[in-house]
């Protein structure tokens, strides 16, 4: 697990190139707010970051007669183009699955890109047709921490 988000910043910049002076500060602030309920992993080759994944831990609200439960939402699985198709994405995902198992979580969920579906299927993931979503329109206000 990564404690310092420096490598996450480098990989996010590789994934989403562009000018954004406040990006590093925003990601640092996000990591400080979120790190207690997240797990982030980074893959390295020759000490250089080549891939990443992160997941958020969700806890079910307690209810009478139902056991407490937690699950993991996997997101932002990314591998540099030059390092794809070597099993890095699978290894990052499996690290998060192992974390969920070791911590007694009831499920791991994710929203795959079309390109990633075969990889996730090979790891045992199946489609989940029991969710609905509502997309909210983007507002024209700047980001505030």
C-alpha positions, 0 to 999 in steps of 0.5 A: 500500500502506498503511504505517500501519494507522489507516485499516484500523482505521477501516474494520474498525470500520465493517465490524464495529461494536461495543465492544472497547476493545483492538481498536485495540491488537490490530490494531496488534500484528497489523499489526506482526507480519504486515506483512512477509508482507501487502499492504494497500490502501485506497481514498480519496474526498476523503482519507477511507478508503472501502474496503480489501483485504488479502492474505497472501503464501504461499511453497511449501516448496522441493522437489527438482526443483520451482521455488519459488513464491509465491501471494496469498490475498486477504481482507477486501475491504470498501467502505463501503455508501455507496460500493458498486457504483462499482468500488472493490472491483474496483479494490482487488482488481485492485491486489492481482492486479497486485501478484501479477503484478509479483512473479511469483506463481503464483496469487491465491486468495480465499474470496468471499461470495455477494454478491461472486461476480459481481464476482470472476467479472468479474475472471476468478476461477473456482471452486476445487474442489481445497481442503478445510477443517476448521472448529475450534470456538471456544474460550472463552479471551480473545485474547492477542498 
